[in-house]
Amino acid sequence: MSNFVELDVLNKLKGASSLSPPVVAMKNEVEDVQIYLNPKEPHTFLVYTTTNYFLDGALVNHGSQLYEVSVLKREEQFILGEFKVIGNMTEVDGV
């Protein structure tokens, strides 16, 4: 991934994971992605995802996440320059 993101973004993503393998089978399935351009800041986007999380094949959580993403151009390639979690939303009793 180092060719596609800034080093500090990559380090943050690495820090969010564990080096040891999980004890149970885990699966993260993205159901929907919506991307919104920020007209006041070029190359800055809001990304809204809806995700299903499974443990041992059973759905344990369905939620949505909102991220702020900045894209930079390095030589002839675009990379993620900033990746911020704005919020996590989880359904409560089907709402």
N, C-alpha and C positions, 0 to 999 in steps of 0.2 A: 504494500500500500504506500510505501514511501515515495513513489513516483506520482501519487495522486493527492497527497495531503501535505500540509506544512508539518514540520517535526513536532511542534507543541500539540497539534491536533492529534497526531498519531500517538504521542505519549499519553494523552488523556484517554484515548480509546483503549490503549493497552492497560492503563490503570483501572479500567472498569471491568476487567476480566481477571480470572484466576489462572495461574500457571498449571494447576493440577486439573486432571480430567474430572468432569462431573460424575457423581455417584449414580444418578438416574438419567435416563434419556431426556434431553431438553430440546425443544424446537420452538423457534420464533418464526411465525409466518405473517408476512406483511399482506394485509387484505386490501388496502387502498392507500394511494399516495396522491396528495394534492400539493401543487407548488404555486406560490404566489410571488410575483416580482414586486420588489419595492421600487416604485418609480422615482423616489427621491434619492436612493442610493444605488447606483449601477452595480450590478454583479452581486447584489444582496437579495436573498430570497427567504420567505417563510415556507417551511415544509411541514405539512400536516400528514401524519401517518396513522392508520388504524391497524392494529396488530393483535394477533392471537398468540398466546403463550401456552405451550403444552408441556406437561411432565409425564413421562411414561405413557405417552399417547393420549392422555386425558387433558381436555381444555381446562386450564386453571385460571386464566385471566384473558379478558378482552378489553383492550383500552386504546387510547389515542395519545399521540405525542406531538408536540409542537417544537420545531427547531428553527433557529436562525442560522442560515448558511451563507458564507461569503465565498465567492469563486475568484481566484487569481489566475493570471496568465503568466506562466513561467516558460520562457522561450516560445515554443510553438504549441505548448500543452496547457490545458486548464487544470487547476488543482483546487482542492478545498483549502481555503485559507483560514477559515474560522468555522466552528461548529458548536453552537450553544444550544443546550436544552432549555427551552422556555417554560415547558410545563408538561405534566403527564395527567391525563384524564382517564378515570376508570369508571365503568358502569356500576351503578349501585341499584340492585333489585331491578335490573332490566331497563333503567332509565338512562 
